């Protein structure tokens, strides 16, 4: 959830890719799967932009309990808390797969926002999109069953309904992580995953293949996707 610096800002639709180029105040780094990008409690002095890959965001409580609070994908910013006075990182971010990520120093980021209208709009669009996603997540937690929350999460992770129609991808998260993200138990996730597979909504063997039929079931609120309280 973040981006770039002064001059050299591209003024076209290819901005996300070009922003990842190396320049003053910017550094592009390749991360291996499961490698930390930054850790909760570290000094917050830069913003990051995902050129390639996916990033998991985890928060650790004072009692030592971890919770997955987000999965970030290509074209998104993160770590922008430093721009409004956040001195330390409030979460840990880790590469879910091989990633290429650009780090933009706080000073360079602020200069770009102030001096480059096109970049400022790009970053604002990102913030507004993320805010809408957070609101949707809150509504999902408040009003939807855990079964529907899992279905929605799988669809989002597989890229269904994403702007620009990116290719559908396999979901690589394990059931424990999925359970953390929707606020339920691993046993419940296992039950729903088996149910979805029997209905032909998904298939999994190492990775999870999500099919269009799951999206159709969610959009049309089909009875088979309503949580069974006795389950």
C-alpha positions as CSV (number, residue, x, y, z in Angstrom):
1,X,0.0,0.0,0.0
2,X,2.5,2.6,-1.0
3,X,4.8,4.1,-3.7
4,X,7.4,6.3,-5.3
5,X,9.5,9.5,-5.3
6,X,10.1,12.9,-7.0
7,X,11.0,13.3,-10.7
8,X,11.1,10.3,-13.0
9,X,7.5,9.4,-12.2
10,X,5.8,7.8,-15.2
11,X,2.6,9.5,-16.4
12,X,0.8,6.6,-17.9
13,X,-1.2,3.4,-17.1
14,X,2.1,1.5,-16.8
15,X,3.0,3.5,-13.7
16,X,3.0,0.5,-11.3
17,X,5.6,-1.4,-13.3
18,X,7.8,1.7,-14.0
19,X,7.6,2.8,-10.4
20,X,9.5,-0.4,-9.5
21,X,12.6,0.9,-11.3
22,X,15.7,1.8,-9.2
23,X,16.2,5.5,-8.6
24,X,16.9,8.1,-6.0
25,X,15.2,7.0,-2.8
26,X,14.1,3.7,-4.3
27,X,15.5,0.2,-4.1
28,X,14.1,-2.9,-5.7
29,X,14.7,-6.2,-4.0
30,X,13.9,-9.8,-4.7
31,X,12.6,-11.9,-1.7
32,X,12.4,-15.6,-1.4
33,X,9.2,-17.4,-0.3
34,X,8.7,-17.0,3.5
35,X,11.3,-14.2,3.8
36,X,10.4,-11.3,6.0
37,X,10.2,-7.9,4.4
38,X,9.8,-6.1,7.7
39,X,9.0,-7.1,11.2
40,X,6.6,-5.7,13.8
41,X,8.5,-3.2,16.0
42,X,11.1,-2.2,13.5
43,X,11.7,1.4,12.6
44,X,9.1,2.6,9.9
45,X,11.0,4.8,7.4
46,X,9.8,3.7,4.0
47,X,6.9,2.6,1.9
48,X,6.8,-0.6,-0.2
49,X,5.3,-1.4,-3.6
50,X,4.8,-5.0,-4.8
51,X,6.1,-5.4,-8.4
52,X,5.6,-9.2,-8.4
53,X,4.3,-11.7,-5.9
54,X,2.1,-11.8,-2.8
55,X,2.8,-10.7,0.7
56,X,1.2,-11.8,4.0
57,X,0.6,-9.3,6.8
58,X,0.6,-10.6,10.3
59,X,0.0,-8.9,13.7
60,X,1.3,-10.3,17.0
61,X,-0.5,-9.4,20.2
62,X,1.1,-8.6,23.5
63,X,0.3,-12.2,24.6
64,X,2.3,-13.5,21.6
65,X,-0.7,-14.6,19.5
66,X,-0.4,-14.1,15.7
67,X,-3.2,-13.2,13.4
68,X,-3.2,-12.9,9.6
69,X,-4.8,-9.6,8.8
70,X,-4.2,-9.4,5.0
71,X,-2.8,-10.8,1.8
72,X,-1.4,-8.2,-0.5
73,X,-0.9,-8.7,-4.2
74,X,1.0,-7.2,-7.2
75,X,0.4,-3.5,-7.7
76,X,-0.3,-2.7,-4.0
77,X,1.5,-0.5,-1.5
78,X,2.1,-1.3,2.1
79,X,4.0,0.2,5.0
80,X,2.6,3.7,4.4
81,X,2.0,4.3,8.1
82,X,5.4,6.0,8.3
83,X,3.8,8.9,6.2
84,X,1.6,10.0,9.1
85,X,4.0,9.7,12.0
86,X,4.0,6.0,12.7
87,X,7.6,5.5,14.2
88,X,7.5,1.7,14.3
89,X,6.0,-1.1,12.2
90,X,2.7,-2.4,13.6
91,X,2.8,-5.6,11.6
92,X,5.1,-8.2,10.1
93,X,5.1,-8.7,6.3
94,X,6.4,-11.9,4.7
95,X,6.7,-13.0,1.1
96,X,4.2,-15.8,0.3
97,X,6.2,-16.7,-2.8
98,X,9.2,-15.3,-4.7
99,X,8.6,-11.5,-4.8
100,X,10.1,-8.4,-6.3
101,X,9.4,-5.4,-4.1
102,X,10.4,-1.7,-4.4
103,X,11.2,0.2,-1.2
104,X,10.6,4.0,-1.3
105,X,12.2,6.2,1.3
106,X,9.7,8.3,3.3
107,X,11.3,11.6,2.1
108,X,11.1,10.4,-1.6
109,X,7.5,9.3,-1.1
110,X,6.4,12.6,0.3
111,X,8.1,14.5,-2.4
112,X,6.4,12.4,-5.1
113,X,3.0,13.0,-3.5
114,X,3.6,16.7,-3.2
115,X,5.3,17.3,-6.6
116,X,3.8,14.7,-9.0
117,X,0.0,15.0,-9.5
118,X,-0.2,11.8,-11.5
119,X,1.6,9.9,-8.8
120,X,-0.5,11.5,-6.1
121,X,-3.7,10.4,-7.8
122,X,-2.2,6.9,-8.2
123,X,-1.5,6.6,-4.5
124,X,-4.9,8.1,-3.6
125,X,-6.7,5.6,-5.8
126,X,-4.8,2.8,-3.9
127,X,-5.8,4.2,-0.5
128,X,-9.5,4.5,-1.6
129,X,-9.5,1.0,-3.0
130,X,-8.0,-0.4,0.2
131,X,-10.5,1.5,2.3
132,X,-13.4,0.1,0.4
133,X,-11.9,-3.4,0.8
134,X,-11.6,-2.9,4.6
135,X,-15.2,-1.8,4.8
136,X,-16.3,-4.8,2.8
137,X,-14.3,-7.1,5.1
138,X,-15.9,-5.6,8.2
139,X,-19.4,-6.1,6.7
140,X,-18.4,-9.6,5.8
141,X,-17.3,-10.4,9.4
142,X,-20.5,-8.9,10.9
143,X,-23.2,-10.3,8.7
144,X,-22.0,-13.3,6.8
145,X,-21.5,-16.9,8.0
146,X,-18.1,-18.4,8.3
147,X,-18.9,-20.5,5.2
148,X,-19.6,-17.4,3.1
149,X,-16.6,-15.6,4.5
150,X,-14.4,-18.5,3.4
151,X,-16.0,-18.5,-0.1
152,X,-15.5,-14.8,-0.5
153,X,-11.8,-15.1,0.7
154,X,-11.1,-17.9,-1.8
155,X,-12.6,-15.9,-4.6
156,X,-10.6,-12.8,-3.7
157,X,-7.3,-14.8,-3.5
158,X,-8.0,-16.4,-6.8
159,X,-8.5,-13.0,-8.5
160,X,-12.2,-13.3,-9.3
161,X,-13.8,-9.9,-9.7
162,X,-10.5,-8.0,-9.6
163,X,-10.3,-4.8,-11.6
164,X,-8.6,-5.3,-14.9
165,X,-9.6,-9.0,-15.0
166,X,-6.2,-10.5,-14.0
167,X,-5.7,-14.2,-14.6
168,X,-7.3,-16.6,-12.2
169,X,-4.6,-18.1,-10.0
170,X,-4.3,-21.1,-7.5
171,X,-4.7,-20.3,-3.8
172,X,-1.6,-21.5,-1.9
173,X,-2.6,-20.7,1.7
174,X,-3.1,-23.6,4.1
175,X,-6.3,-24.2,6.0
176,X,-4.9,-22.8,9.3
177,X,-4.1,-19.5,7.7
178,X,-7.5,-19.4,6.0
179,X,-9.2,-20.0,9.4
180,X,-7.2,-17.1,10.9
181,X,-8.3,-14.8,8.2
182,X,-12.0,-15.4,8.5
183,X,-12.1,-15.8,12.3
184,X,-13.0,-19.4,12.7
185,X,-11.4,-22.8,13.4
186,X,-9.3,-25.0,11.2
187,X,-11.8,-27.8,11.6
188,X,-14.6,-25.6,10.3
189,X,-12.5,-24.6,7.3
190,X,-11.7,-28.2,6.6
191,X,-15.5,-29.1,6.7
192,X,-16.4,-26.3,4.3
193,X,-13.5,-27.1,2.0
194,X,-14.7,-30.7,1.7
195,X,-18.2,-29.5,1.1
196,X,-17.1,-27.0,-1.6
197,X,-15.1,-29.8,-3.3
198,X,-18.1,-32.2,-3.3
199,X,-20.2,-29.4,-4.9
200,X,-17.6,-28.9,-7.6
201,X,-16.8,-25.3,-6.4
202,X,-13.1,-26.0,-5.8
203,X,-10.5,-28.7,-6.0
204,X,-7.2,-29.0,-4.1
205,X,-4.1,-31.1,-4.1
206,X,-1.3,-29.0,-2.6
207,X,-2.9,-25.8,-4.1
208,X,-6.5,-24.8,-4.2
209,X,-8.2,-24.4,-7.6
210,X,-11.3,-22.1,-7.4
211,X,-13.9,-22.4,-10.1
212,X,-16.5,-20.0,-11.5
213,X,-19.3,-22.1,-9.9
214,X,-18.3,-20.8,-6.5
215,X,-18.6,-17.2,-7.7
216,X,-22.0,-18.0,-9.1
217,X,-23.1,-19.6,-5.8
218,X,-22.0,-16.5,-3.9
219,X,-23.6,-14.0,-6.3
220,X,-26.9,-15.8,-6.4
221,X,-26.9,-16.8,-2.7
222,X,-27.6,-20.5,-3.5
223,X,-29.0,-22.6,-0.7
224,X,-26.1,-25.0,-0.8
225,X,-23.8,-22.2,0.3
226,X,-25.7,-21.4,3.5
227,X,-24.0,-22.5,6.7
228,X,-25.4,-25.6,8.4
229,X,-25.5,-24.7,12.1
230,X,-25.3,-28.4,13.0
231,X,-22.1,-28.9,11.1
